[in-house]
Amino acid sequence: MKHRFRVSEHALEVVATLRRELGAHVRLLDVTAGYLHAHVRTCVWLTFGHRASFPPPSPGRHALSRPVNRRWRVQLTRAGFFDARAAELLAWASAALAYELPAELPEARAAAPLSPPPRGGSSGPAELGVPVAWARGPHA
């Protein structure tokens, strides 16, 4: 697993609150990059790559999902039904995580140019491989 996922302490507190209050498993879906991050312990995340689509919860489990921003979704899964306050807690968590999870992917470093930029003036005949005598001759 090359991709190492980490969140801030505040985001971990939000996730822990969802787990404690609703008895749910918490997944953060990175829709743009195509990753699913499943929270399994205090500060441990399992990361799965699912570029085509995110898998539904296992049979017998129920899920609630809400967007955090353009890039992220928070998803809760649990065995059995959610109680009435689940939607309210999910809305709170989504708003709280919006401050912690970036809406855009980090900028990729620009590729180094293949050749140095020109230093002024136009290319002369020698740079083009044309003999100087031919360029200055009667054919020019």
C-alpha positions in Angstrom: 0.0 0.0 0.0 2.0 3.0 -1.2 -0.6 5.7 -0.6 -0.3 6.8 3.1 -3.5 8.6 4.3 -3.5 10.8 7.3 -5.9 13.4 8.7 -5.6 16.0 11.4 -6.4 15.4 15.1 -9.7 17.3 14.7 -10.8 15.1 11.8 -9.9 12.1 13.9 -12.1 13.4 16.7 -15.0 13.9 14.2 -14.6 10.3 12.9 -14.3 9.0 16.5 -17.6 10.8 17.4 -19.4 9.2 14.5 -18.1 5.7 15.5 -19.0 6.2 19.1 -22.4 7.8 18.7 -23.7 5.8 15.8 -21.8 2.5 16.1 -20.8 2.9 12.5 -17.8 2.2 10.3 -16.5 5.4 8.7 -15.2 5.6 5.1 -13.8 8.7 3.4 -14.2 8.5 -0.3 -11.7 10.5 -2.4 -13.9 10.8 -5.5 -11.3 12.7 -7.6 -8.3 10.5 -6.9 -10.3 7.3 -6.7 -9.5 6.1 -3.2 -11.6 4.7 -0.4 -10.1 5.3 3.1 -11.7 3.1 5.8 -11.1 4.0 9.4 -10.3 0.9 11.5 -8.7 2.0 14.7 -7.8 5.2 16.6 -5.4 6.5 13.9 -5.2 3.7 11.4 -6.7 3.9 7.9 -6.9 1.2 5.3 -6.7 2.6 1.7 -8.2 1.0 -1.3 -8.1 2.2 -4.9 -11.4 2.0 -6.7 -11.2 4.3 -9.7 -14.3 3.0 -11.6 -16.7 3.1 -8.7 -16.9 2.7 -4.9 -18.3 -0.7 -3.8 -21.6 -0.7 -1.9 -21.6 -1.9 1.7 -21.6 -5.7 2.4 -25.0 -7.5 2.4 -26.9 -6.9 5.6 -25.3 -3.5 6.2 -26.9 -0.1 5.7 -25.1 3.0 4.5 -25.5 6.8 4.7 -23.4 9.1 2.6 -22.9 12.8 2.3 -20.6 15.0 0.3 -17.9 17.0 2.2 -16.8 19.1 -0.8 -16.1 18.6 -4.6 -13.5 15.9 -3.9 -14.6 14.1 -0.7 -17.6 12.1 0.6 -18.1 10.7 4.0 -19.9 7.3 4.2 -21.2 5.5 7.3 -22.0 1.8 7.3 -23.4 -0.5 10.0 -25.3 -3.6 10.6 -28.9 -2.8 11.2 -30.7 0.5 10.7 -29.4 4.0 11.7 -31.3 5.9 14.4 -33.1 9.2 13.7 -30.2 11.4 14.6 -27.8 9.8 12.2 -28.6 12.2 9.3 -28.0 15.2 11.7 -24.7 13.9 12.9 -23.6 13.1 9.4 -24.4 16.7 8.3 -22.4 18.0 11.3 -19.5 15.7 10.4 -19.5 16.7 6.7 -19.4 20.4 7.6 -16.6 19.8 10.1 -14.5 17.7 7.7 -14.9 20.3 5.0 -12.3 22.4 6.9 -9.9 19.4 7.1 -10.0 17.7 3.7 -8.8 19.7 0.7 -11.3 20.2 -2.1 -8.6 20.0 -4.8 -5.7 17.5 -5.5 -2.3 18.8 -4.7 -0.6 20.4 -7.7 1.7 18.1 -9.5 5.2 19.4 -10.0 5.8 20.9 -13.4 7.9 18.8 -15.6 11.4 20.2 -16.3 11.7 21.6 -19.8 13.6 19.4 -22.3 15.9 22.2 -23.4 16.8 25.5 -21.9 14.8 28.5 -23.0 16.2 30.7 -25.9 18.4 33.5 -24.8 17.3 36.1 -27.3 17.8 36.7 -31.0 16.8 34.3 -33.7 18.4 31.1 -34.6 21.3 31.6 -37.0 22.1 29.4 -40.0 24.8 27.5 -38.1 22.3 26.5 -35.5 20.1 25.1 -38.2 22.9 23.1 -39.8 23.1 25.4 -42.9 26.6 26.3 -44.0 27.3 30.0 -43.5 28.8 30.4 -47.0 25.6 29.0 -48.6 23.4 31.3 -46.5 25.4 34.4 -47.6 25.7 33.3 -51.2 23.7 34.4 -54.2 20.8 32.0 -53.5 19.7 33.9 -50.3 
